[in-house]
Amino acid sequence: MDTVDDLQAALMQLLRSIGPYKGERKKASIHIVQGRAFVGIHPKKSYLGVNIVLDYAKAVPSANKVERVSANRFHHFYKITEKRELNKSFSRLLKEAYDLAQSEK
């Protein structure tokens, strides 16, 4: 079983492959920023919570929860429990969120 630290390390490696970004530590999370926050990382005891900011509601892979935060912004929340969940589909969503944040610089 992957630990939360292992999952976070794998996610950070995946983010580095997408492009440069800044990590902003908050009380219980880390915001990944490139122009604006495009990913939120929420380490929990048994999983890694990942919020991805996109401009549409339906995403593949399907999120555990989707929340509309403005007229054209949606937070897609994922509970990551295994490294294999950080696959090509998940990477594509991270890239889309990264590109969206870049376009708003």
C-alpha positions as CSV (number, residue, x, y, z in Angstrom):
1,M,0.0,0.0,0.0
2,D,1.3,3.5,-0.9
3,T,1.7,5.9,1.9
4,V,0.4,9.5,1.7
5,D,4.0,10.7,1.4
6,D,4.7,8.3,-1.5
7,L,1.5,9.6,-3.2
8,Q,2.5,13.2,-2.7
9,A,6.0,12.6,-4.0
10,A,4.6,10.9,-7.1
11,L,2.2,13.7,-7.7
12,M,4.9,16.3,-7.4
13,Q,7.0,14.4,-9.9
14,L,4.1,14.4,-12.3
15,L,3.6,18.1,-11.8
16,R,7.3,18.8,-12.5
17,S,6.9,17.0,-15.8
18,I,4.2,19.4,-16.8
19,G,6.1,22.7,-16.3
20,P,7.4,25.2,-13.8
21,Y,5.1,26.1,-10.8
22,K,5.2,27.5,-7.3
23,G,4.0,25.6,-4.2
24,E,2.3,27.7,-1.5
25,R,2.0,26.1,1.9
26,K,-1.3,26.7,3.7
27,K,-2.4,25.4,7.1
28,A,-3.6,22.0,5.9
29,S,-2.8,22.1,2.2
30,I,-0.5,23.1,-0.6
31,H,-1.6,25.3,-3.5
32,I,0.2,24.7,-6.7
33,V,0.4,28.0,-8.6
34,Q,1.3,29.1,-12.1
35,G,-0.3,32.5,-12.5
36,R,-3.1,31.3,-10.2
37,A,-3.7,28.2,-8.2
38,F,-4.6,25.3,-10.4
39,V,-4.1,22.3,-8.0
40,G,-4.8,22.0,-4.3
41,I,-3.1,19.1,-2.4
42,H,-4.7,18.0,0.9
43,P,-2.7,15.3,2.7
44,K,-5.0,13.1,4.9
45,K,-4.3,10.1,7.1
46,S,-5.4,7.5,4.5
47,Y,-5.4,9.3,1.2
48,L,-4.2,12.3,-0.7
49,G,-6.9,14.8,-1.6
50,V,-6.3,16.6,-4.9
51,N,-8.4,19.5,-6.1
52,I,-7.9,20.3,-9.8
53,V,-9.4,23.6,-11.2
54,L,-10.9,23.3,-14.7
55,D,-13.4,25.3,-16.7
56,Y,-15.9,22.5,-17.2
57,A,-17.8,20.1,-14.9
58,K,-17.4,16.7,-16.6
59,A,-13.9,15.3,-16.4
60,V,-12.3,11.9,-17.1
61,P,-11.4,10.3,-14.8
62,S,-14.5,11.2,-12.9
63,A,-14.0,13.1,-9.7
64,N,-15.2,12.1,-6.3
65,K,-16.8,15.5,-6.1
66,V,-17.2,18.5,-8.4
67,E,-18.0,22.0,-7.1
68,R,-18.8,25.0,-9.1
69,V,-16.8,27.9,-7.7
70,S,-17.6,30.6,-10.2
71,A,-19.4,31.0,-13.5
72,N,-16.8,29.1,-15.4
73,R,-14.6,27.4,-12.8
74,F,-15.0,24.0,-11.3
75,H,-13.0,22.2,-8.5
76,H,-12.7,18.5,-9.2
77,F,-11.8,16.7,-6.0
78,Y,-10.0,13.3,-6.2
79,K,-9.2,10.9,-3.3
80,I,-5.9,9.3,-4.4
81,T,-5.0,6.1,-2.5
82,E,-2.7,4.4,-5.0
83,K,0.1,5.6,-7.3
84,R,-1.6,3.9,-10.3
85,E,-4.4,6.5,-10.0
86,L,-1.8,9.1,-11.1
87,N,-2.1,7.8,-14.7
88,K,-2.2,9.4,-18.2
89,S,-5.8,10.5,-17.8
90,F,-5.0,12.2,-14.5
91,S,-1.9,13.7,-15.9
92,R,-3.9,15.1,-18.8
93,L,-6.3,16.9,-16.4
94,L,-3.3,18.4,-14.5
95,K,-2.0,19.7,-17.9
96,E,-5.3,21.2,-18.8
97,A,-5.5,22.9,-15.4
98,Y,-1.9,24.2,-15.8
99,D,-2.7,25.5,-19.3
100,L,-5.8,27.2,-18.1
101,A,-3.9,28.9,-15.3
102,Q,-1.1,29.9,-17.8
103,S,-3.7,31.6,-20.1
104,E,-4.8,33.8,-17.2
105,K,-1.4,35.3,-16.4
